[in-house]
Amino acid sequence: MFERGRRLERPAFVVLWSPTPGKQQAGFTVSRQIRGAVKRNRARRRLREAYRHRTIQDLPDISTILIARPPVLTAGFAGLVLAVDDVLRQLGRTVGR
């Protein structure tokens, strides 16, 4: 995925994605720019929860990896949910063409 996947960037996270016929997958990781295990785990939990709270339910068959960046720790949660929702909506339009 890191080598062949397509990439969308936002200030708080990066999304790597590729079409995967027949299944949807999501993975969460954290940039090395976030120091300390506690902060990395908090960033991963915030991003995972924002993905879980998304309003768009019908995603195309894609695999995604969301990579948290340092602003994910300071961003408001509602803004983070909107950013994740926006990216997924954009992916749905791109893949659904």
C-alpha positions as semicolon CSV with decimal commas, in nm:
position;residue;x (nm);y (nm);z (nm)
1;M;0,000;0,000;0,000
2;F;0,279;0,243;0,087
3;E;0,442;0,189;-0,253
4;R;0,145;0,136;-0,486
5;G;-0,143;0,309;-0,308
6;R;-0,276;0,649;-0,395
7;R;-0,242;0,932;-0,146
8;L;-0,462;1,212;-0,008
9;E;-0,318;1,454;0,246
10;R;-0,483;1,663;0,514
11;P;-0,312;1,863;0,790
12;A;-0,403;1,610;1,062
13;F;-0,360;1,287;0,864
14;V;-0,265;1,121;0,538
15;V;-0,483;0,861;0,365
16;L;-0,331;0,590;0,149
17;W;-0,584;0,392;-0,050
18;S;-0,625;0,140;-0,328
19;P;-0,926;-0,039;-0,474
20;T;-0,981;-0,392;-0,340
21;P;-1,269;-0,568;-0,515
22;G;-1,494;-0,753;-0,275
23;K;-1,374;-0,611;0,056
24;Q;-1,325;-0,296;0,259
25;Q;-1,038;-0,259;0,499
26;A;-0,910;0,024;0,715
27;G;-0,579;0,049;0,899
28;F;-0,450;0,315;1,136
29;T;-0,093;0,414;1,206
30;V;0,094;0,711;1,346
31;S;0,376;0,922;1,203
32;R;0,712;0,908;1,381
33;Q;0,682;1,283;1,425
34;I;0,465;1,212;1,728
35;R;0,701;1,128;2,012
36;G;0,608;0,907;2,306
37;A;0,397;0,595;2,318
38;V;0,113;0,763;2,509
39;K;0,078;1,040;2,248
40;R;0,103;0,793;1,957
41;N;-0,168;0,573;2,109
42;R;-0,392;0,874;2,175
43;A;-0,346;0,991;1,814
44;R;-0,432;0,645;1,682
45;R;-0,742;0,621;1,905
46;R;-0,866;0,967;1,800
47;L;-0,825;0,886;1,432
48;R;-0,990;0,544;1,468
49;E;-1,284;0,697;1,656
50;A;-1,323;0,974;1,396
51;Y;-1,337;0,705;1,126
52;R;-1,597;0,514;1,328
53;H;-1,815;0,827;1,365
54;R;-1,821;0,905;0,994
55;T;-2,162;0,979;0,846
56;I;-2,097;0,821;0,506
57;Q;-2,179;0,451;0,530
58;D;-2,168;0,322;0,173
59;L;-1,801;0,315;0,088
60;P;-1,672;0,153;-0,229
61;D;-1,453;-0,156;-0,203
62;I;-1,126;0,008;-0,103
63;S;-0,848;-0,049;0,144
64;T;-0,739;0,259;0,336
65;I;-0,458;0,339;0,574
66;L;-0,495;0,655;0,780
67;I;-0,166;0,793;0,909
68;A;-0,195;1,038;1,198
69;R;0,019;1,353;1,199
70;P;0,090;1,576;1,504
71;P;-0,212;1,809;1,449
72;V;-0,446;1,514;1,513
73;L;-0,373;1,560;1,886
74;T;-0,474;1,927;1,896
75;A;-0,755;1,931;1,639
76;G;-1,111;1,946;1,766
77;F;-1,281;1,609;1,744
78;A;-1,576;1,740;1,540
79;G;-1,334;1,890;1,288
80;L;-1,145;1,563;1,270
81;V;-1,466;1,371;1,199
82;L;-1,556;1,620;0,925
83;A;-1,209;1,588;0,769
84;V;-1,229;1,206;0,766
85;D;-1,582;1,223;0,625
86;D;-1,469;1,465;0,353
87;V;-1,180;1,241;0,249
88;L;-1,401;0,931;0,237
89;R;-1,662;1,116;0,035
90;Q;-1,389;1,224;-0,208
91;L;-1,265;0,865;-0,234
92;G;-1,618;0,745;-0,302
93;R;-1,651;0,989;-0,593
94;T;-1,308;0,893;-0,729
95;V;-1,357;0,517;-0,710
96;G;-1,724;0,527;-0,813
97;R;-1,655;0,687;-1,151
